[in-house]
Amino acid sequence: MKVLIPSPLLSYTREREVEAAGTNFAELMADLDRQYPGLRFRVIDEQDRVRPHMRFFVNGEQVLDLSHPLQATDAVQIVQALSGG
């Protein structure tokens, strides 16, 4: 499936849009990490939780759970929230 990568993570993929596979977000992130080592740790913490500043969208709808099922035809977007002042 197509995965859109946020600008802060382009140093891992070098591409804005990449292909990855998985039946849920956990598997998708494992596949992305296999292809782009270190990417998963920037999105998922040591307790297997999505980091607070990261968001996932599937076909335009926000998803909060790593066990959310995915289809090969889904469009996935990873978004990194901005912070600071």
C-alpha positions as CSV (number, residue, x, y, z in Angstrom):
1,M,0.0,0.0,0.0
2,K,1.1,3.6,-0.4
3,V,2.4,5.4,2.7
4,L,2.9,9.1,2.8
5,I,5.9,10.1,4.9
6,P,6.1,13.4,6.8
7,S,9.0,15.7,6.1
8,P,10.9,15.1,9.4
9,L,11.2,11.4,8.5
10,L,12.4,11.9,4.9
11,S,16.0,11.3,6.1
12,Y,15.0,7.7,6.5
13,T,13.1,7.1,3.2
14,R,14.4,9.8,0.9
15,E,11.0,9.7,-0.7
16,R,7.7,11.3,0.3
17,E,5.6,8.3,-0.8
18,V,6.8,4.7,-0.2
19,E,5.2,1.2,-0.6
20,A,4.8,-1.1,2.4
21,A,2.7,-4.1,3.4
22,G,0.9,-5.3,6.5
23,T,-2.5,-6.4,7.7
24,N,-2.5,-3.8,10.5
25,F,-0.5,-0.8,11.6
26,A,1.9,-2.8,13.7
27,E,2.8,-5.0,10.7
28,L,3.0,-2.0,8.4
29,M,5.5,-0.3,10.8
30,A,7.5,-3.5,11.0
31,D,7.7,-3.6,7.2
32,L,8.7,0.1,7.0
33,D,11.4,-0.5,9.6
34,R,12.7,-3.5,7.6
35,Q,13.0,-1.3,4.5
36,Y,14.1,1.9,6.4
37,P,15.9,0.9,9.6
38,G,15.2,3.2,12.5
39,L,11.9,4.6,11.1
40,R,9.7,2.7,13.5
41,F,11.4,4.0,16.6
42,R,10.7,7.5,15.5
43,V,7.0,6.7,15.4
44,I,6.5,4.0,18.0
45,D,8.0,4.1,21.5
46,E,9.6,1.3,23.6
47,Q,6.2,0.3,25.0
48,D,4.8,-0.2,21.5
49,R,2.6,2.9,21.7
50,V,2.3,5.6,19.0
51,R,4.4,8.5,20.1
52,P,2.3,11.5,21.2
53,H,3.3,13.8,18.4
54,M,2.6,11.2,15.6
55,R,-0.8,10.6,13.9
56,F,-1.9,8.0,11.4
57,F,-4.6,8.4,8.7
58,V,-6.1,5.7,6.6
59,N,-8.1,6.9,3.6
60,G,-8.4,10.3,5.3
61,E,-9.7,9.0,8.6
62,Q,-7.5,9.2,11.8
63,V,-6.6,5.8,13.3
64,L,-5.4,5.5,16.9
65,D,-4.8,1.8,17.3
66,L,-1.8,-0.2,16.0
67,S,-4.1,-3.2,15.6
68,H,-6.3,-1.3,13.1
69,P,-6.8,-3.6,10.1
70,L,-5.4,-2.5,6.7
71,Q,-6.2,-3.4,3.2
72,A,-3.6,-3.5,0.3
73,T,-5.7,-0.7,-1.4
74,D,-5.6,1.7,1.6
75,A,-3.8,5.0,1.4
76,V,-1.9,5.6,4.7
77,Q,-0.5,8.9,5.8
78,I,1.9,9.4,8.8
79,V,1.7,12.9,10.2
80,Q,4.0,14.5,12.7
81,A,2.5,17.3,14.8
82,L,4.5,20.5,15.2
83,S,5.2,21.9,18.6
84,G,7.1,24.7,20.1
85,G,6.4,28.3,20.6
